[in-house]
Amino acid sequence: MAAPIFRLLGEAFKRFDKDQCFRHSVVISYFALMCAVPLIALFAFVATKVLGNAEIVLRGLNIFTEDFFVKFDPALFDSLKEISQHTSNL
């Protein structure tokens, strides 16, 4: 009973390796991480336009920790607010 299971798992692993699935999974993971940054920025921009306050949006992301945004200079939030108000010029 155990032999067919091991044979099946061995064959699945060989085909997985033959199709280079390990390499493809690394590529997918890499591009997912690289695309996460612009997607978060896009989300922050859209949410700022909807909510009207950049500080609330950045605190709402809460990606890292609660203490992460506390370390930012308050001028950053003013700059983000300024950018979101002038998007019609872009």
DSSP file (Angstrom, degrees, kcal/mol; ACC not computed):
  #  RESIDUE AA STRUCTURE BP1 BP2  ACC     N-H-->O    O-->H-N    N-H-->O    O-->H-N    TCO  KAPPA ALPHA  PHI   PSI    X-CA   Y-CA   Z-CA
    1    1 A M     >        0   0    0      0, 0.0     4,-0.8     0, 0.0     0, 0.0   0.000 360.0 360.0 360.0 -40.3    0.0    0.0    0.0
    2    2 A A  H  >  +     0   0    0      1,-0.2     4,-2.1     2,-0.2     5,-0.2   0.812 360.0  65.8 -74.7 -29.4    2.8    2.4    0.9
    3    3 A A  H  > S+     0   0    0      1,-0.2     4,-2.4     2,-0.2     5,-0.2   0.912  99.3  49.1 -63.1 -45.1    4.9    1.7   -2.2
    4    4 A P  H  > S+     0   0    0      0, 0.0     4,-2.4     0, 0.0    -1,-0.2   0.868 110.6  52.3 -63.5 -33.4    2.3    3.1   -4.8
    5    5 A I  H  X S+     0   0    0     -4,-0.8     4,-2.6     2,-0.2    -2,-0.2   0.933 111.9  44.7 -66.6 -44.5    2.0    6.3   -2.7
    6    6 A F  H  X S+     0   0    0     -4,-2.1     4,-2.5     2,-0.2    -1,-0.2   0.871 113.5  50.9 -67.3 -36.0    5.8    6.8   -2.7
    7    7 A R  H  X S+     0   0    0     -4,-2.4     4,-2.4    -5,-0.2    -1,-0.2   0.910 111.2  48.2 -66.2 -41.4    6.0    6.0   -6.4
    8    8 A L  H  X S+     0   0    0     -4,-2.4     4,-2.5     2,-0.2    -2,-0.2   0.919 112.9  47.6 -64.5 -44.7    3.3    8.5   -7.1
    9    9 A L  H  X S+     0   0    0     -4,-2.6     4,-2.3     2,-0.2    -2,-0.2   0.893 111.9  50.8 -63.8 -39.9    5.0   11.2   -5.0
   10   10 A G  H  X S+     0   0    0     -4,-2.5     4,-2.3     2,-0.2    -2,-0.2   0.916 111.4  47.2 -63.3 -43.5    8.3   10.4   -6.7
   11   11 A E  H  X S+     0   0    0     -4,-2.4     4,-2.4     2,-0.2     5,-0.2   0.897 111.5  51.1 -65.6 -40.4    6.8   10.7  -10.2
   12   12 A A  H  X S+     0   0    0     -4,-2.5     4,-2.4     1,-0.2    -2,-0.2   0.908 110.9  48.8 -63.1 -41.3    5.0   14.0   -9.2
   13   13 A F  H  X S+     0   0    0     -4,-2.3     4,-2.4     2,-0.2    -2,-0.2   0.900 110.4  51.1 -65.7 -40.6    8.3   15.4   -7.9
   14   14 A K  H  X S+     0   0    0     -4,-2.3     4,-2.6     2,-0.2    -2,-0.2   0.923 113.1  44.7 -62.6 -44.4   10.2   14.4  -11.1
   15   15 A R  H  X S+     0   0    0     -4,-2.4     4,-2.1     2,-0.2    -1,-0.2   0.884 111.4  53.7 -67.6 -37.5    7.5   16.0  -13.3
   16   16 A F  H  <>S+     0   0    0     -4,-2.4     5,-2.1    -5,-0.2     6,-0.3   0.914 113.9  42.4 -60.3 -43.6    7.5   19.1  -11.1
   17   17 A D  H ><5S+     0   0    0     -4,-2.4     3,-1.3     1,-0.2    -2,-0.2   0.877 111.4  54.8 -71.0 -39.0   11.3   19.4  -11.5
   18   18 A K  H 3<5S+     0   0    0     -4,-2.6    -2,-0.2     1,-0.3    -1,-0.2   0.859 107.2  50.6 -63.8 -36.0   11.2   18.6  -15.2
   19   19 A D  T 3<5S-     0   0    0     -4,-2.1    -1,-0.3    -5,-0.1    -2,-0.2   0.402 111.4-123.6 -82.3   2.8    8.7   21.5  -15.8
   20   20 A Q  T <>5 +     0   0    0     -3,-1.3     4,-1.9    -5,-0.1    -3,-0.2   0.866  55.3 156.0  57.1  41.0   11.0   23.8  -13.9
   21   21 A C  H  >< +     0   0    0     -5,-2.1     4,-2.4     1,-0.2     5,-0.2   0.802  65.6  60.4 -68.5 -29.3    8.2   24.7  -11.5
   22   22 A F  H  > S+     0   0    0     -6,-0.3     4,-1.7     2,-0.2    -1,-0.2   0.938 107.8  44.9 -62.9 -44.9   10.7   25.7   -8.8
   23   23 A R  H  > S+     0   0    0      1,-0.2     4,-2.1     2,-0.2    -2,-0.2   0.909 113.1  50.4 -65.3 -41.6   12.1   28.4  -11.0
   24   24 A H  H  X S+     0   0    0     -4,-1.9     4,-2.5     1,-0.2    -1,-0.2   0.871 107.6  53.4 -65.6 -36.3    8.7   29.6  -12.1
   25   25 A S  H  X S+     0   0    0     -4,-2.4     4,-2.1     2,-0.2    -1,-0.2   0.872 108.4  50.4 -67.6 -34.6    7.5   29.9   -8.5
   26   26 A V  H  X S+     0   0    0     -4,-1.7     4,-2.5     2,-0.2    -2,-0.2   0.910 111.0  49.0 -66.4 -42.2   10.5   32.1   -7.7
   27   27 A V  H  X S+     0   0    0     -4,-2.1     4,-2.4     2,-0.2     5,-0.2   0.920 111.3  49.0 -64.2 -43.6    9.7   34.3  -10.6
   28   28 A I  H  X S+     0   0    0     -4,-2.5     4,-2.1     1,-0.2    -1,-0.2   0.915 112.5  48.2 -62.2 -43.4    6.1   34.6   -9.6
   29   29 A S  H  X S+     0   0    0     -4,-2.1     4,-2.1     2,-0.2    -2,-0.2   0.907 110.7  51.6 -63.8 -42.0    7.0   35.4   -6.1
   30   30 A Y  H  X S+     0   0    0     -4,-2.5     4,-2.4     1,-0.2    -2,-0.2   0.940 113.0  43.4 -61.0 -49.1    9.5   38.1   -7.2
   31   31 A F  H  X S+     0   0    0     -4,-2.4     4,-2.1     1,-0.2    -1,-0.2   0.830 110.2  56.7 -70.7 -30.1    7.1   39.9   -9.4
   32   32 A A  H  X S+     0   0    0     -4,-2.1     4,-1.0    -5,-0.2    -1,-0.2   0.916 110.8  44.3 -64.3 -41.4    4.3   39.7   -6.8
   33   33 A L  H  X S+     0   0    0     -4,-2.1     4,-0.9     1,-0.2     3,-0.3   0.903 113.3  50.6 -68.1 -40.4    6.6   41.4   -4.4
   34   34 A M  H  < S+     0   0    0     -4,-2.4     3,-0.2     1,-0.2    -2,-0.2   0.839 112.3  47.0 -67.3 -31.9    7.7   44.0   -6.9
   35   35 A C  H  X S+     0   0    0     -4,-2.1     4,-1.8     1,-0.2    -1,-0.2   0.671  97.6  72.8 -82.5 -16.9    4.1   44.8   -7.9
   36   36 A A  H  X S+     0   0    0     -4,-1.0     4,-2.4    -3,-0.3     5,-0.2   0.882  91.6  56.1 -65.8 -37.7    3.0   45.1   -4.3
   37   37 A V  H  X S+     0   0    0     -4,-0.9     4,-2.2    -3,-0.2    -1,-0.2   0.955 110.4  41.6 -64.1 -51.8    4.7   48.4   -3.8
   38   38 A P  H  > S+     0   0    0      0, 0.0     4,-2.7     0, 0.0    -1,-0.2   0.875 114.2  53.9 -64.3 -33.4    3.0   50.3   -6.7
   39   39 A L  H  X S+     0   0    0     -4,-1.8     4,-2.5     2,-0.2    -2,-0.2   0.900 108.9  47.8 -66.4 -38.7   -0.3   48.7   -5.8
   40   40 A I  H  X S+     0   0    0     -4,-2.4     4,-2.6     2,-0.2    -1,-0.2   0.910 112.4  49.7 -66.1 -41.0    0.0   49.9   -2.2
   41   41 A A  H  X S+     0   0    0     -4,-2.2     4,-2.3     2,-0.2    -2,-0.2   0.908 111.5  48.8 -63.2 -41.5    0.9   53.4   -3.5
   42   42 A L  H  X S+     0   0    0     -4,-2.7     4,-2.7     2,-0.2     5,-0.2   0.917 111.1  50.0 -63.8 -43.0   -2.1   53.3   -5.8
   43   43 A F  H  X S+     0   0    0     -4,-2.5     4,-2.8     1,-0.2     5,-0.2   0.920 110.7  49.8 -60.2 -44.0   -4.4   52.2   -3.0
   44   44 A A  H  X S+     0   0    0     -4,-2.6     4,-2.2     2,-0.2    -2,-0.2   0.903 111.7  49.0 -62.6 -41.2   -3.1   55.0   -0.8
   45   45 A F  H  X S+     0   0    0     -4,-2.3     4,-2.0     2,-0.2    -2,-0.2   0.949 114.6  43.3 -63.5 -49.4   -3.6   57.6   -3.6
   46   46 A V  H  X S+     0   0    0     -4,-2.7     4,-2.0     1,-0.2    -2,-0.2   0.914 114.8  49.5 -64.7 -42.5   -7.2   56.4   -4.3
   47   47 A A  H  X S+     0   0    0     -4,-2.8     4,-3.5    -5,-0.2     5,-0.4   0.867 108.9  53.4 -65.8 -34.8   -8.1   56.2   -0.6
   48   48 A T  H  X S+     0   0    0     -4,-2.2     4,-2.4    -5,-0.2    -1,-0.2   0.897 108.8  49.4 -65.4 -39.2   -6.7   59.6    0.0
   49   49 A K  H  < S+     0   0    0     -4,-2.0    -2,-0.2     2,-0.2    -1,-0.2   0.879 117.6  40.8 -66.0 -36.4   -8.9   61.0   -2.7
   50   50 A V  H  < S+     0   0    0     -4,-2.0    -2,-0.2    -5,-0.2    -3,-0.2   0.937 126.6  31.5 -77.4 -48.0  -11.9   59.3   -1.2
   51   51 A L  H  < S-     0   0    0     -4,-3.5    -3,-0.2    -5,-0.2    -2,-0.2   0.781  92.9-141.9 -84.1 -27.4  -11.2   59.9    2.5
   52   52 A G  S  < S+     0   0    0     -4,-2.4     2,-0.4    -5,-0.4    -4,-0.1   0.488  70.7  90.9  83.1   2.3   -9.5   63.3    2.0
   53   53 A N     >  -     0   0    0     -6,-0.3     4,-1.5     1,-0.1    -1,-0.1  -0.956  54.7-163.8-136.6 117.0   -6.8   62.7    4.7
   54   54 A A  H  > S+     0   0    0     -2,-0.4     4,-2.5    23,-0.2     5,-0.2   0.838  89.9  58.0 -68.3 -33.4   -3.5   61.2    3.9
   55   55 A E  H  > S+     0   0    0      1,-0.2     4,-2.2     2,-0.2    -1,-0.2   0.910 105.5  49.1 -65.8 -41.5   -2.7   60.4    7.6
   56   56 A I  H  > S+     0   0    0      2,-0.2     4,-1.9     1,-0.2    -1,-0.2   0.902 112.0  50.1 -63.2 -40.6   -5.8   58.3    8.0
   57   57 A V  H  X S+     0   0    0     -4,-1.5     4,-1.5     2,-0.2    -2,-0.2   0.942 111.3  46.9 -64.7 -47.8   -5.0   56.4    4.9
   58   58 A L  H  X S+     0   0    0     -4,-2.5     4,-1.1     1,-0.2    -1,-0.2   0.878 113.9  47.6 -65.5 -36.6   -1.4   55.6    5.8
   59   59 A R  H  < S+     0   0    0     -4,-2.2    -1,-0.2    -5,-0.2    -2,-0.2   0.838 108.5  56.9 -70.2 -30.6   -2.4   54.6    9.3
   60   60 A G  H  < S+     0   0    0     -4,-1.9    -2,-0.2    -5,-0.2    -1,-0.2   0.784  96.8  62.0 -70.7 -27.5   -5.1   52.4    7.8
   61   61 A L  H  < S+     0   0    0     -4,-1.5    -1,-0.2    -5,-0.1    -2,-0.2   0.949  73.0 174.9 -62.3 -47.1   -2.6   50.5    5.7
   62   62 A N     <  +     0   0    0     -4,-1.1     4,-0.1     1,-0.1    -3,-0.1   0.847  14.9 153.3  45.6  46.8   -0.9   49.3    8.9
   63   63 A I        +     0   0    0      2,-0.1    -1,-0.1     3,-0.0     3,-0.1   0.923  69.6  17.3 -71.9 -45.3    1.4   47.1    6.9
   64   64 A F  S    S-     0   0    0      1,-0.3     2,-0.3     2,-0.0     3,-0.0   0.918 120.7 -47.5 -96.1 -78.3    4.3   47.0    9.3
   65   65 A T    >>  -     0   0    0      1,-0.1     3,-0.8     0, 0.0     4,-0.6  -0.942  46.8-101.6-150.9 171.6    3.4   48.0   12.8
   66   66 A E  T 34 S+     0   0    0     -2,-0.3     4,-0.5     1,-0.2     3,-0.4   0.828 120.8  54.9 -65.8 -31.3    1.6   50.7   14.7
   67   67 A D  T 3> S+     0   0    0      1,-0.2     4,-0.9     2,-0.2    -1,-0.2   0.597  88.3  80.4 -79.7 -10.8    4.9   52.3   15.6
   68   68 A F  T X4 S+     0   0    0     -3,-0.8     3,-0.6     1,-0.2     4,-0.2   0.932  96.1  40.2 -63.9 -47.3    6.1   52.5   11.9
   69   69 A F  G >< S+     0   0    0     -4,-0.6     3,-0.9    -3,-0.4    -1,-0.2   0.692 103.2  69.6 -78.1 -18.1    4.1   55.6   11.0
   70   70 A V  G 34 S+     0   0    0     -4,-0.5    -1,-0.2     1,-0.2    -2,-0.2   0.829  93.9  58.0 -66.3 -30.5    4.9   57.4   14.3
   71   71 A K  G << S+     0   0    0     -4,-0.9    -1,-0.2    -3,-0.6    -2,-0.2   0.612  86.4 102.0 -76.8 -12.1    8.5   57.7   13.3
   72   72 A F  S <  S-     0   0    0     -3,-0.9    -3,-0.0    -4,-0.2     5,-0.0  -0.408  82.2-108.5 -73.3 149.1    7.6   59.7   10.1
   73   73 A D    >>  -     0   0    0      1,-0.1     3,-2.0    -2,-0.1     4,-0.6  -0.563  23.0-127.7 -71.0 136.5    8.0   63.4   10.0
   74   74 A P  H 3> S+     0   0    0      0, 0.0     4,-1.4     0, 0.0     3,-0.4   0.753 106.6  71.4 -59.2 -21.5    4.6   65.2   10.1
   75   75 A A  H 3> S+     0   0    0      1,-0.2     4,-2.4     2,-0.2     5,-0.2   0.792  87.2  64.5 -64.8 -25.8    5.8   67.1    7.0
   76   76 A L  H <> S+     0   0    0     -3,-2.0     4,-2.5     1,-0.2    -1,-0.2   0.920 101.3  48.5 -62.1 -42.9    5.4   63.8    5.0
   77   77 A F  H  X S+     0   0    0     -4,-0.6     4,-2.0    -3,-0.4   -23,-0.2   0.870 110.9  50.9 -66.6 -35.7    1.7   63.8    5.6
   78   78 A D  H  X S+     0   0    0     -4,-1.4     4,-2.3     2,-0.2    -1,-0.2   0.896 110.0  50.3 -66.2 -39.3    1.5   67.4    4.5
   79   79 A S  H  X S+     0   0    0     -4,-2.4     4,-2.5     2,-0.2    -2,-0.2   0.911 110.4  49.0 -65.1 -42.7    3.4   66.6    1.4
   80   80 A L  H  X S+     0   0    0     -4,-2.5     4,-2.4     2,-0.2    -1,-0.2   0.893 111.3  49.9 -63.6 -39.2    1.1   63.7    0.6
   81   81 A K  H  X S+     0   0    0     -4,-2.0     4,-1.5     2,-0.2    -2,-0.2   0.914 110.6  50.3 -64.4 -42.3   -1.9   65.9    1.1
   82   82 A E  H  X S+     0   0    0     -4,-2.3     4,-1.0     1,-0.2    -2,-0.2   0.913 111.5  48.2 -61.3 -44.9   -0.4   68.6   -1.2
   83   83 A I  H >< S+     0   0    0     -4,-2.5     3,-0.6     1,-0.2    -2,-0.2   0.921 110.3  50.7 -63.3 -44.3    0.2   66.0   -3.9
   84   84 A S  H >< S+     0   0    0     -4,-2.4     3,-0.7     1,-0.2    -1,-0.2   0.783 108.0  53.8 -68.7 -24.9   -3.3   64.6   -3.7
   85   85 A Q  H 3< S+     0   0    0     -4,-1.5     3,-0.3     1,-0.2    -1,-0.2   0.740 110.1  47.2 -78.8 -21.7   -4.8   68.0   -4.0
   86   86 A H  T XX S+     0   0    0     -4,-1.0     3,-0.9    -3,-0.6     4,-0.5   0.060  73.8 111.2-107.5  24.8   -2.9   68.8   -7.2
   87   87 A T  G X4  +     0   0    0     -3,-0.7     3,-0.7     1,-0.2    -1,-0.2   0.758  67.3  68.3 -71.6 -22.0   -3.6   65.6   -9.1
   88   88 A S  G 34 S+     0   0    0     -3,-0.3    -1,-0.2     1,-0.2    -2,-0.1   0.803  95.2  57.2 -66.7 -25.5   -5.8   67.5  -11.6
   89   89 A N  G <4        0   0    0     -3,-0.9    -1,-0.2     1,-0.2    -2,-0.2   0.759 360.0 360.0 -73.1 -24.1   -2.7   69.2  -12.8
   90   90 A L    <<        0   0    0     -3,-0.7    -1,-0.2    -4,-0.5    -2,-0.2   0.496 360.0 360.0 -74.1 360.0   -1.0   65.9  -13.6
